[in-house]
Amino acid sequence: MIGKIRPFDIRKTRKLTEIDDKCFEKVKDQEILLFLGGTGSGKSTSILYLCGCTMEKVDVDGYHNHIQAKEMPDGCDEELRNVVCSPHPVSETSNVRAINVKIEKKGFGSKTSCQYV
């Protein structure tokens, strides 16, 4: 059993903490929409869609109808390029992400800017 437990990596923990701190600073005093769900539930796919990405269905590694971003919108938040949609039942995200999006494009209201974390 001990061989299956991952050892604590202080360097990785520091890096993730720094990324989280930057994320929290970005969402400070902003309205946020928090996506929670299990691995493979569609959180990343939903965020890419709401950000205006062109989406497509593809077959990947035997997974039929996997939905992924085909094209990023012009002027999208740079952090959006780090969002990964994987057909595999493995977590691709290791930390919190803040993505600034103008949601009026999807009919959710007036010119509100929200942070998707």
N, C-alpha and C positions, 0 to 999 in steps of 0.2 A: 504494500500500500504506500509506503514512503516514497518509492520510486515514481509513483503517479502524481504526487503532490509537487507543484511547481515551487521552486525556491523563491523567496522574497527578493525582488530586484530593486534596490534603492535608487539606481539611476533612472530606471523606467518610471518608478513612482514619482521622482522629482520632476521629470519631464511632463508626465500627465498632470501633476499638480500645477505646474506653470501654465499648461494649456488651459486647464480648468479656470485658473485665476483670470486669464485673458478673456475667456468666455464670459465669466461672471461680470467682468468690467464692461463688456460689450452690451450686456442686457440690463445693466444697472439703470433704473428709472424708466424702463421700457415695458410695454405690454408683452407678455410672452405666451406662447402656446407650447405646451410640453407634450411630447409624444412618448407614451409609455406602452410597452408591449413586449411580448416574448420574442426570442430570436425567430426571424422569418415571418413576422406578422405584418410587415409592410410599412414600417415607420420610415425608412429611408426612401422607399418608392413614393410614398405619399408626399414627403418633403420635396423631392425632385419635381413631382407633378405640380404641386402648389407654387413652386418657384418658376413655373413656366417652361420647364424642359419639354421637348418633344419626346414622347414615349413610344416604345415599340415592343411587340411581343416577339420573343426569339426562343429557339430551342438551344439550351446550353447543357452540356454534359448529361444528356438524358432527361433534363427537366423541361417539359413542354410548357409553352405559354409563359415563360418567365418574362416579366415586364421590366424593362430597363430604359434609362435615358439614352436617346439617340443623339440628341443635340441640346447643348446648354443655351439658354437665352443670352442675347447680347447684354452686356452690362450687369451680369449676375454677380451676386456676392462671391468673392473669391473662395470662401470656405465651402461653397456648394460643390466645387470641383473635387473636394475630399470625401464627399458622400458616396458610398459604394453600395450598389444593389447586387447582392449575390444570390444565386439560386440555391446555394448550399446551406444546410441547416447549421451554420457556424456563425458566430458573431463576428462582424467586420468592424464594429465600432468599439474603441477602447476608452473613449472619453466623451464628455459633453461637448456639443457643438452649437454655436449660435450662428444662425444664418438670417440675415436681414432680407425681408421680402415685402414688397408692396402687394398686399393681398387683394386690392380692389380689382386686379386683373382677373380674378376667379369669381367675381361677383359676391364677395363677402362684405361689401360695404364701401364706404368712401375711402379717401386716400390715407388709410391707416398703415403705418409701418409696424410690423411685428417682428419679433425675434423667434425663430423656430429653434428649439434646443433639443 
